[in-house]
Amino acid sequence: MTMLYRLDADAAAIARAFGLEVGEDPWAGGYVAPGSFAPVITAGREFIAGRGDGRQPRRMVPRLWGVPPPPSAPDAARPVLSVRNTDSPFWIGNLRNPEFRCIVPATAFMEWGASGPDGKRRQHWFTCADQPLFAFAAVWKDSEVPGFALLTSPPNAALKQAGRDAMPVILPPHRGAHELWLRAGWDRASALLEPYSSSLMQEAVR
């Protein structure tokens, strides 16, 4: 499970890359860890609520990485960072409603990989060779502090080699895919939940 990622672009650069209004997001760039705020991009409530015509501007807003777990969770204090089962009752309503889908900009993400010769686990950092600033597919939940979770897919060859059984969903590098995730019905949006090509990724082990 992804436990750390980087977003080495400030709010203005993110807005330019994703065709957004700059707004007042204070993000200056850096690491994003669970329980911290990061920029996410939504379609805006106006479109979903029927007060717009589908051409409302997308919004970039800060949200917390991690959502409160369901009451049945064994550890009620541990936030949920990722979505593995899209048919879970905990997620199904939010995922089927485009209002709650979002995209999360990033420049790299970290996965703990297999142990090295010294027996210690290694950090594997992954970037996308075809898009220096890419977008995770995500969903957010409205709670006391709105938070988001990353969608996952089966691992590609690079993640399998690192010993992982899942990877975050990285959207294709065009705004059409972003709009599909943010606005389309679930039957079309869910088709984006597939592994990113390992041939388009670069890896650094630390």
Residue pairs with C-beta under 8 A, 6 or more apart in sequence:
1 81
1 82
1 111
1 152
1 166
2 81
2 82
2 109
2 110
2 111
2 150
2 167
2 168
3 33
3 34
3 81
3 110
3 111
3 112
4 31
4 32
4 33
4 109
4 110
5 31
5 32
5 106
5 108
5 109
5 110
5 136
6 30
6 31
6 32
6 106
6 107
6 108
6 109
7 14
7 27
7 29
7 30
7 32
7 38
7 39
7 105
7 106
7 107
8 29
8 30
8 107
8 108
9 17
9 29
9 105
9 107
9 133
10 27
10 28
10 29
11 22
11 23
11 25
11 26
11 27
11 28
11 39
11 60
12 22
13 133
14 20
14 25
14 27
14 39
14 60
14 105
14 133
15 21
15 22
15 23
15 60
17 105
17 133
18 41
18 58
18 60
18 103
18 105
18 135
18 175
18 178
19 58
19 175
20 41
20 57
20 58
20 59
20 60
21 57
23 59
23 60
25 39
25 60
25 61
25 62
26 62
27 38
27 39
27 62
32 38
32 65
32 106
33 65
34 65
34 66
34 79
34 81
35 64
35 65
35 66
35 79
36 64
36 65
37 62
37 63
37 64
37 65
38 62
38 63
38 65
38 104
39 60
39 61
39 62
39 104
39 105
40 60
40 61
40 62
40 63
40 102
40 103
40 104
40 138
40 140
40 148
41 58
41 59
41 60
41 102
41 103
41 104
41 105
41 135
41 178
41 182
42 58
42 59
42 61
42 99
42 101
42 102
42 140
42 182
43 56
43 58
43 59
43 98
43 99
43 101
43 182
43 183
44 52
44 56
44 57
44 58
44 59
45 99
46 52
46 56
47 54
47 56
47 98
47 99
47 183
48 97
48 98
48 99
49 99
54 183
58 182
63 102
63 140
63 146
63 147
63 148
64 79
64 145
64 146
64 147
64 148
65 79
65 81
65 147
65 148
65 149
66 79
66 80
66 81
66 147
66 148
66 149
67 79
67 80
67 140
67 141
67 143
67 147
67 148
67 149
68 76
68 79
68 80
68 141
68 143
68 147
69 75
69 76
69 78
69 79
69 80
70 90
73 80
79 147
80 90
80 149
81 149
81 150
82 149
82 150
82 151
82 152
82 166
82 168
83 91
83 95
83 139
83 149
83 150
83 151
83 152
84 152
84 166
85 91
86 92
86 95
86 151
86 190
86 193
91 139
94 100
94 101
94 139
94 140
94 141
95 101
95 139
95 186
95 190
96 186
98 182
98 183
98 184
98 185
98 189
100 139
100 140
100 141
100 142
101 137
101 138
101 139
101 140
101 181
101 182
101 189
102 138
102 139
102 140
102 148
102 182
103 135
103 136
103 137
103 138
103 171
103 178
103 181
103 182
104 135
104 136
104 138
104 148
104 150
105 133
105 134
105 135
105 136
106 133
106 134
106 135
106 136
107 127
107 132
107 133
107 134
108 125
108 126
108 127
109 125
109 126
109 136
109 168
110 123
110 124
110 125
110 126
111 123
111 124
111 126
111 159
111 162
111 164
111 167
112 121
112 122
112 123
112 124
113 121
113 122
113 123
113 124
113 162
113 163
113 164
113 205
114 121
114 122
114 162
114 163
115 121
115 122
116 122
122 205
122 206
123 205
123 206
124 162
124 203
124 204
124 205
125 203
125 204
125 205
125 206
126 158
126 159
126 201
126 202
126 203
127 201
127 202
127 203
127 204
128 134
128 170
128 173
128 196
128 200
128 201
128 202
129 200
129 201
129 202
130 173
130 200
131 173
134 170
134 171
134 173
135 170
135 171
135 178
136 150
136 151
136 168
136 169
136 170
136 171
137 150
137 151
137 168
137 169
137 170
137 171
137 181
137 192
137 193
138 148
138 149
138 150
138 151
139 148
139 149
139 151
140 146
140 147
140 148
140 149
141 147
141 148
141 149
150 168
150 169
151 168
151 169
151 193
152 166
152 167
152 168
152 169
153 166
153 167
153 168
153 169
153 193
153 194
153 195
154 165
154 166
154 167
154 195
155 164
155 165
155 166
155 167
155 195
156 167
156 195
156 196
156 197
156 198
156 201
157 198
158 198
158 201
158 203
159 166
159 167
159 195
159 198
162 203
167 195
167 196
169 192
169 193
169 194
169 196
170 196
171 177
171 178
171 181
171 192
172 192
177 192
180 188
180 189
180 192
181 189
181 192
